[in-house]
Amino acid sequence: MDLRQLRAFCEICAEGGFSAAAAKLHLTQSALSHQIRLLEEELGQELVVRAKPKVYPTAAGRILLESSHVILSEVAHVRANFGMASEPGPRPLVRVAATNVGLCYLYGSLCEGFLRDRLDIDLTIFATESIEDALQRVSRRFADIAFTTLPMEIPNIDLVELGTVENIFIVGPAHPLAGRGAVEPKDLLASPFVRFLPGSGMRFVSDKYFAEVGRYPPILTETNDAELVKRLISMGTAAALIPVFAVASEIRSRRLHALNMRHGPLLQRFGFAVRSGTGSVALERFKASCLKRTRKWPKTISLESVRSSRWPQP
């Protein structure tokens, strides 16, 4: 196994075929096929499904693909540190991990903006069920950067803050608490509650909140699907705790009602995590892009900023 074979394998997966990959690597198709056959023989596994219209990796191939990205990224980092030109091969890659909720309503716009501005760098985006999953990917070198809530304490991981978000309790228009002025924590205990799954940022916040109250309300269901949460709240008498950016349109259209909690807003910092002492040029550009774009956001993505249409940003 050598770096040329790994680059060839990555290019085939990226291009979806041997012909396009061979042209990009300036190889004949037979030479490229020979490299992949040698790699498959050495590993004792079939790595790609030679299908039409696109070639795609097998289960073993997906494992190798993740490892290959790590290896090639580290090699590129070493070459850059010693002032060596990058070798021909696949374009620079940044591997991003974040929860489904975070990507759909907050971080997806950062990724989209970066891809629009940096056509020379690829992004691979891993949508995870929990923040823990995203951070594990960075710790195990399967991702370069993970978006996360803060604070966190993780060995050998650096954290950078991007902003603050308000988490709000939501109910449907017909809920008994919807017409109340100020709501006490104890008022929530009589209402069924839809909560997020363990490991999510929202589950951490709701666990901490109700631990201080002394007990949880009756649990209607648990899910990390924000759209399902909103649907359940709008059609019934349950409540939920959710980041305000995930319900911006529903709050403005009054399809959902944000409770005015007497104790004040529940604020949560957010940012990204990277491994200490590592980073390619592509990763540094992605980090700089995120910091630049979030400076245009409200200092706190709050219920007020949502109601005044200062979020989402155009």
KESEMI-69734 format. One record per residue (C-alpha): residue in one letter; x, y, z negated. Coordinates in steps of 0.05 Angstrom, whole numbers, padded with zeros to 5 digits, always signed. Last residue first. Example, Ala and Ser with C-alpha at 12.3 -4.5 7.8 and 13.67 -1.06 7.14 Angstrom:
<rs>
s+00273-00021-00143/a+00246-00090-00156/
</rs>
This chain:
<rs>
p-00594+00745-00088/q-00583+00733-00163/p-00634+00690-00198/w-00646+00728-00242/r-00653+00803-00248/s-00727+00793-00233/s-00749+00833-00295/r-00782+00771-00324/v-00719+00729-00312/s-00673+00782-00343/e-00718+00787-00404/l-00721+00712-00413/s-00645+00713-00414/i-00587+00697-00369/t-00537+00733-00414/k-00484+00777-00385/p-00528+00783-00323/w-00495+00753-00262/k-00445+00791-00219/r-00386+00768-00261/t-00411+00697-00247/r-00388+00703-00175/k-00316+00723-00190/l-00307+00670-00244/c-00334+00615-00199/s-00290+00637-00141/a-00228+00638-00185/k-00243+00567-00208/f-00252+00544-00136/r-00187+00577-00115/e-00149+00545-00173/l-00178+00477-00152/a-00155+00486-00080/v-00084+00505-00103/s-00083+00441-00144/g-00092+00437-00218/t-00061+00404-00278/g-00033+00428-00345/s-00096+00414-00385/r-00152+00376-00350/v-00209+00420-00328/a-00275+00441-00362/f-00326+00493-00340/g-00371+00544-00370/f-00433+00552-00413/r-00453+00588-00476/q-00520+00573-00508/l-00570+00623-00538/l-00633+00606-00576/p-00671+00672-00581/g-00701+00701-00645/h-00729+00670-00709/r-00800+00693-00692/m-00803+00651-00629/n-00841+00683-00571/l-00864+00623-00532/a-00851+00622-00457/h-00914+00606-00417/l-00914+00565-00353/r-00953+00578-00289/r-00945+00651-00305/s-00917+00668-00236/r-00855+00700-00267/i-00848+00644-00318/e-00856+00590-00265/s-00805+00623-00219/a-00752+00628-00274/v-00764+00558-00303/a-00695+00526-00296/f-00658+00592-00310/v-00693+00595-00378/p-00658+00533-00404/i-00709+00483-00430/l-00744+00465-00496/a-00810+00430-00486/a-00883+00434-00509/a-00942+00388-00498/t-01016+00405-00488/g-01022+00382-00416/m-01016+00397-00342/s-00963+00451-00342/i-00919+00417-00393/l-00919+00350-00357/r-00902+00383-00290/k-00847+00425-00321/v-00814+00365-00353/l-00821+00325-00288/e-00785+00381-00250/a-00730+00382-00303/d-00716+00308-00295/n-00671+00290-00354/t-00728+00251-00387/e-00757+00233-00455/t-00831+00225-00470/l-00888+00249-00514/i-00846+00255-00576/p-00885+00273-00640/p-00853+00337-00668/y-00784+00328-00697/r-00766+00335-00771/g-00732+00380-00822/v-00734+00448-00788/e-00658+00451-00788/a-00655+00382-00756/f-00707+00408-00707/y-00660+00460-00679/k-00597+00416-00678/d-00633+00360-00642/s-00664+00410-00593/v-00597+00441-00576/f-00561+00374-00567/r-00618+00347-00525/m-00615+00408-00482/g-00542+00399-00467/s-00553+00327-00446/g-00519+00268-00480/p-00584+00239-00507/l-00643+00248-00460/f-00684+00311-00455/r-00746+00324-00497/v-00820+00329-00483/f-00856+00347-00548/p-00927+00333-00572/s-00952+00393-00613/a-00963+00393-00688/l-00890+00406-00705/l-00885+00467-00660/d-00919+00513-00711/k-00865+00495-00762/p-00813+00533-00720/e-00855+00597-00727/v-00889+00628-00667/a-00898+00703-00655/g-00956+00730-00615/r-00998+00669-00602/g-01036+00660-00537/a-00996+00602-00510/l-00995+00566-00577/p-01060+00529-00566/h-01036+00504-00497/a-01081+00523-00439/p-01028+00565-00402/g-00977+00508-00408/v-00921+00509-00459/i-00848+00529-00458/f-00795+00535-00513/i-00736+00575-00489/n-00661+00567-00481/e-00624+00632-00467/v-00562+00627-00425/t-00491+00652-00437/g-00434+00662-00389/l-00374+00633-00352/e-00330+00607-00408/v-00267+00568-00391/l-00250+00503-00426/d-00183+00466-00422/i-00183+00390-00434/n-00124+00352-00463/p-00165+00329-00523/i-00239+00349-00522/e-00271+00400-00568/m-00333+00430-00538/p-00365+00499-00546/l-00397+00506-00497/t-00443+00475-00446/t-00411+00442-00386/f-00391+00447-00314/a-00339+00394-00296/i-00274+00403-00257/d-00225+00357-00222/a-00266+00294-00221/f-00248+00220-00224/r-00188+00237-00267/r-00213+00196-00326/s-00220+00258-00370/v-00253+00296-00313/r-00303+00241-00300/q-00316+00234-00374/l-00334+00308-00377/a-00389+00297-00325/d-00417+00236-00360/e-00417+00272-00427/i-00455+00330-00395/s-00510+00281-00378/e-00545+00246-00321/t-00492+00264-00271/a-00491+00297-00202/f-00422+00287-00172/i-00403+00339-00120/t-00346+00329-00070/l-00323+00396-00044/d-00280+00407+00018/i-00231+00464+00029/d-00215+00500+00095/l-00286+00529+00103/r-00275+00570+00041/d-00327+00626+00039/r-00390+00585+00053/l-00366+00526+00012/f-00350+00572-00047/g-00419+00604-00043/e-00454+00537-00042/c-00414+00511-00101/l-00430+00572-00143/s-00503+00569-00122/g-00506+00496-00143/y-00481+00515-00212/l-00546+00545-00238/y-00614+00514-00221/c-00604+00449-00184/l-00532+00436-00205/g-00544+00448-00279/v-00607+00405-00280/n-00573+00347-00243/t-00514+00350-00291/a-00446+00372-00267/a-00383+00343-00235/v-00340+00376-00182/r-00286+00343-00140/v-00243+00394-00103/l-00212+00370-00037/p-00157+00397+00007/r-00167+00375+00080/p-00150+00304+00099/g-00081+00290+00127/p-00019+00327+00147/e+00031+00335+00090/s+00032+00397+00047/a+00094+00439+00052/m+00143+00432-00004/g+00154+00488-00054/f+00169+00441-00112/n+00105+00455-00149/a+00066+00449-00083/r+00094+00380-00069/v+00076+00357-00139/h+00005+00383-00132/a-00003+00350-00064/v+00019+00284-00095/e-00031+00293-00151/s-00088+00307-00102/l-00068+00246-00060/i-00070+00200-00121/v-00136+00227-00148/h-00170+00225-00080/s-00144+00154-00070/s-00173+00132-00137/e-00242+00156-00118/l-00237+00125-00049/l-00212+00059-00077/i-00273+00052-00121/r-00318+00071-00062/g-00283+00019-00019/a-00296-00036-00069/a-00371-00020-00065/t-00364-00016+00011/p-00345+00048+00046/y-00383+00077+00106/v-00375+00075+00182/k-00427+00116+00218/p-00472+00106+00279/k-00463+00048+00275/a-00432+00002+00223/r-00361-00021+00207/v-00373-00028+00133/v-00309-00006+00099/l-00264-00033+00044/e-00268-00109+00052/q-00229-00137-00006/g-00166-00177-00017/l-00127-00115-00038/e-00068-00131+00007/e-00111-00157+00064/e-00156-00096+00061/l-00097-00049+00064/l-00066-00086+00122/r-00133-00084+00159/i-00138-00009+00144/q-00069+00004+00174/h-00085-00039+00236/s-00150-00001+00248/l-00111+00064+00249/a-00060+00037+00298/s-00117+00011+00342/q-00152+00078+00341/t-00089+00113+00364/l-00061+00164+00316/h-00061+00240+00315/l-00091+00241+00245/k-00153+00280+00268/a-00160+00238+00330/a-00154+00174+00290/a-00207+00198+00241/a-00256+00214+00297/s-00246+00146+00329/f-00247+00106+00264/g-00314+00131+00239/g-00352+00167+00185/e-00307+00228+00186/a-00296+00231+00111/c-00294+00156+00101/i-00245+00148+00158/e-00203+00206+00132/c-00200+00175+00062/f-00176+00108+00090/a-00123+00141+00133/r-00098+00182+00075/l-00094+00118+00032/q-00057+00081+00088/r-00008+00138+00096/l+00003+00141+00021/d+00027+00069+00018/m+00000+00000+00000/
</rs>
